[in-house]
Amino acid sequence: LISTDETHQTNYKTPFGNLVFTIHGERVTLVEDEEGLHIYAKYGMDVNYEHLSVNELKVEVRVE
């Protein structure tokens, strides 16, 4: 799990060369209520030390 203000890095080998992926955690929230679980994560990604994207992930688990 990526946490706020954490950075993780990994190497990904391809037939065309090595790629360095870096993930920067910006925001993570987790809320549990009577309807279920609500998870939100915002993180940035770099490839070979160049900015690639800012991403948001939203997950809702509902109790039925």
VOBA-1610 file (N, C-alpha, C; in pm, whole numbers, padded with zeros to 5 digits, always signed):
BEGIN
Leu+00086-00118+00000Leu+00000+00000+00000Leu+00090+00123+00000Ile+00058+00215-00087Ile+00131+00342-00093Ile+00071+00437+00010Ser+00153+00497+00094Ser+00106+00590+00194Ser+00143+00732+00156Thr+00079+00827+00221Thr+00105+00968+00196Thr+00253+00999+00217Asp+00309+01073+00126Asp+00449+01119+00131Asp+00552+01007+00123Glu+00514+00888+00078Glu+00611+00780+00057Glu+00643+00769-00091Thr+00764+00726-00120Thr+00807+00704-00258Thr+00860+00561-00269His+00816+00492-00373His+00861+00355-00399His+00915+00349-00542Gln+01022+00272-00559Gln+01085+00263-00690Gln+01114+00117-00724Thr+01097+00082-00852Thr+01127-00053-00897Thr+01179-00049-01040Asn+01256-00149-01076Asn+01307-00163-01212Asn+01222-00266-01286Tyr+01193-00237-01411Tyr+01114-00327-01495Tyr+01195-00356-01620Lys+01237-00480-01634Lys+01319-00517-01749Lys+01232-00553-01868Thr+01264-00497-01984Thr+01194-00528-02108Thr+01298-00571-02212Pro+01254-00631-02322Pro+01349-00666-02428Pro+01417-00544-02490Phe+01359-00425-02465Phe+01412-00301-02524Phe+01493-00219-02426Gly+01511-00269-02305Gly+01589-00198-02204Gly+01516-00193-02070Asn+01585-00139-01972Asn+01533-00131-01837Asn+01453-00002-01818Leu+01337-00011-01748Leu+01258+00106-01713Leu+01257+00119-01561Val+01272+00241-01513Val+01267+00267-01370Val+01134+00336-01340Phe+01047+00269-01264Phe+00917+00324-01225Phe+00928+00377-01082Thr+00880+00499-01061Thr+00874+00559-00928Thr+00731+00600-00900Ile+00680+00564-00782Ile+00545+00601-00741Ile+00556+00689-00617His+00490+00806-00623His+00490+00902-00514His+00351+00908-00453Gly+00335+00863-00331Gly+00205+00871-00263Gly+00173+01014-00226Glu+00052+01061-00261Glu+00012+01197-00227Glu-00096+01199-00120Arg-00197+01113-00137Arg-00308+01115-00042Arg-00373+00978-00038Val-00402+00930+00082Val-00474+00804+00100Val-00577+00825+00210Thr-00703+00790+00180Thr-00806+00794+00284Thr-00882+00662+00282Leu-00924+00622+00400Leu-01001+00499+00417Leu-01112+00530+00517Val-01238+00515+00473Val-01352+00544+00559Val-01441+00421+00564Glu-01474+00379+00684Glu-01566+00268+00702Glu-01693+00322+00769Asp-01810+00291+00710Asp-01936+00331+00768Asp-02037+00219+00752Glu-02163+00245+00784Glu-02266+00141+00778Glu-02293+00092+00636Glu-02257+00170+00535Glu-02277+00130+00395Glu-02163+00044+00342Gly-02045+00053+00404Gly-01932-00026+00358Gly-01800+00045+00380Leu-01708+00024+00287Leu-01572+00076+00296Leu-01545+00164+00175His-01486+00280+00198His-01457+00376+00092His-01306+00406+00096Ile-01238+00377-00013Ile-01093+00395-00020Ile-01062+00492-00134Tyr-00973+00587-00107Tyr-00931+00683-00209Tyr-00779+00696-00200Ala-00713+00690-00314Ala-00568+00709-00320Ala-00533+00798-00438Lys-00443+00891-00416Lys-00391+00976-00523Lys-00240+00962-00521Tyr-00182+00935-00639Tyr-00038+00912-00646Tyr+00015+00956-00781Gly+00142+00990-00785Gly+00208+01028-00908Gly+00302+00918-00954Met+00326+00912-01084Met+00418+00812-01139Met+00522+00880-01228Asp+00645+00832-01215Asp+00755+00872-01304Asp+00807+00746-01373Val+00855+00762-01496Val+00924+00654-01566Val+01059+00710-01609Asn+01163+00641-01572Asn+01300+00685-01601Asn+01324+00829-01554Tyr+01272+00859-01434Tyr+01292+00986-01366Tyr+01224+01104-01436Glu+01127+01075-01523Glu+01048+01181-01587Glu+00902+01162-01551His+00835+01272-01520His+00695+01266-01478His+00609+01202-01587Leu+00527+01107-01548Leu+00438+01039-01641Leu+00292+01078-01618Ser+00246+01070-01491Ser+00103+01096-01467Ser+00075+01117-01319Val-00044+01173-01292Val-00102+01178-01159Val-00228+01095-01167Asn-00246+01003-01072Asn-00356+00906-01079Asn-00441+00911-00954Glu-00569+00878-00970Glu-00660+00866-00859Glu-00728+00729-00866Leu-00738+00665-00751Leu-00803+00534-00742Leu-00912+00543-00636Lys-01035+00508-00675Lys-01147+00508-00581Lys-01206+00368-00578Val-01221+00313-00457Val-01277+00179-00440Val-01389+00189-00336Glu-01503+00132-00368Glu-01614+00125-00273Glu-01656-00021-00256Val-01659-00064-00131Val-01707-00198-00099Val-01836-00179-00020Arg-01945-00231-00073Arg-02077-00210-00010Arg-02127-00334+00059Val-02190-00312+00172Val-02252-00420+00249Val-02395-00437+00200Glu-02435-00560+00170Glu-02572-00585+00126Glu-02643-00675+00222
//
